[in-house]
Amino acid sequence: MQELQKTLQDKITAAMEETLENMAFISVEECSAEEVEELDHPQLGVNLLVREPVLFEMQLHSSKELLYQVAENMYAMEREELDDRLINDLLAEVLNTVAGLFMSAILPPETKFALGLPELSDEIEGGSELVFNYIAEDCPISVEIKTADLDSFKSLFSN
């Protein structure tokens, strides 16, 4: 399991870095769950199902403050101009982009994959061993992977 976690950490980190740097010129650093808890920021969550080639769920939890910073950089808007709809759309777009980059990185070239639509989540469930925590602009952001069939999920990495 440690080897899988290391591989996932590397691939998720690369996807997070590319996404936030390309969207808003924001860098991310890996951190521990304890560091995320210490920051104690209000967070928003979004879920997305990867439907093919193997079914699993990706969840993204981000501090609302980070999302505002990303939106301000991307849209060159003042905070007062940003509304909840735009912030929620941005949260979904970040996860969609991270998921696409992650799947492209782990699958052989030309292999097709299917993503579901991102859905906002009110709660942070946690409990998975596959949680990857980051800090960006002094704000927490994390990705969690959940799967009911770990063996099928592991098969994605045997190619």
N, C-alpha and C positions, 0 to 999 in steps of 0.2 A: 504494500500500500504506500510506503514511503517513496518508492520510485515513481509511482503514479502521481502522487502529490507533487513531487519535484517537477515532473514533466508538465503537469497542469499549471503549476505556479509560473513556470517559465512562459508557457503559451498565453496564459491569461494576462500576465504582466506585460508581455509584448503587445497584446491587443489593447490593453488599457492605455499604455503609453502612446501608442500610435493614434488611438481615438482622441484622447484629450489633447495631445500635442497638435494634431491636425485641426481639431475643431476650435480650440481656444488658446493654443500656445501655453498649455498648463502641463507641468510635469507631475508624475506620480512616483511615490516611493513605497516599497513594501513595508508593512508594519505588523505588529501583533494585535490580537483581539483586545488585549489589555489597553494598548495605546488608543484604539478606537473608542473603547469605553471611557477612558479618561477625558477624551475630547467632548463627550456629552453634547453632541449637536442634534437638533431635531432632524429626523431622516425621512426620506420618501423611498418607496420601493416599487419595483416593477418586475414582473415575471415574464418569461418567454419559453415556450416549448420548442425544442429541437425535435422535429418529427421524423426526419430521415438523415442518415442511414440507421440511427439508433435513437430511440425515444429517451429524452432526458429533459430536465428543466434547468434553466439558468435564471438566477435572481440577481438583481442589482439593487443595492441600497446605497443611497448617497445623501450626504447632508444637503439640506435645502440651501444653505449658504453657498456651497460649491456650485450647485446648479445655477444660482443667481450670478455667480462670477463667470461661469461658462457662457451664460446667455448674454451678459454684458459685453464680453469679449467678442462673441460670435455676431451679435446683432448691432453692436455699437449703440446700445440703448441705455438710458438711465434706469436704475432699479425701479423707480416709481412707474415706469412705462411697462414693466414686465408683469404679466398676470399669471394666475395659477395654471391656466390652460397651456400657455406657452412653456412654463416650467415642466409641467407633466409631459408635454410632447417631447421636450428636450430629453427628459429622463428616459423615455421610451426609445428615442433615437440613439442615445448613448448605448443602451443595452443591445439594440438591434445591430449597431455597428460592431460592438465588441464580440457579439455572438458570430457574426459573419466572418470577422477576421480570425477568430479562434477556430472556427470550423475549417476555413481555408488553410490554416496553418497545420492542422492535425490530419487532414485528409490528403490522399494523393491528388496530384493535379488532375483536373477535368472530372473529379468525382463530384456528383451532385449532392446537395443537401437541401433540406426544407426546414424553414423556420416558421413558427406560428406568429401570430400578432402579439406584440407586447401588451400586457394587462397590468394596470396599476394595482398595487397591493397596499393594504393599510397596515399590515403587521410584519414584523421581522421574526420569522419562525426560528431560524438557526437550527442547531442540532446536527447538521451535517458535518462530516469530517472534511469535506471539500469546500472550505471557506477561505477566500483569499482577500486579505485586508490591505488597504492602501491609505496613504495620506496625500492629498493634493491641496496646495494652498492652505495648509493647516486645517484641512477639513477631511473627515473620514469618507471613504467610499469602499464598498466591498462587493465581491462577486461570490455567489454560492452556486454549486452544482448539486442537483439532487437527481438520483436515479433509483428506480425500483429494481433494476437488473444490472448490478455492478459488473458482472462478467461480460455482458454485451457492450457496456460502456467501455470496459478495458480493451475490448477487441478493436476499438477505433485506433489504438496505439500500437497494435501489433504489425502494422503495415510498414 
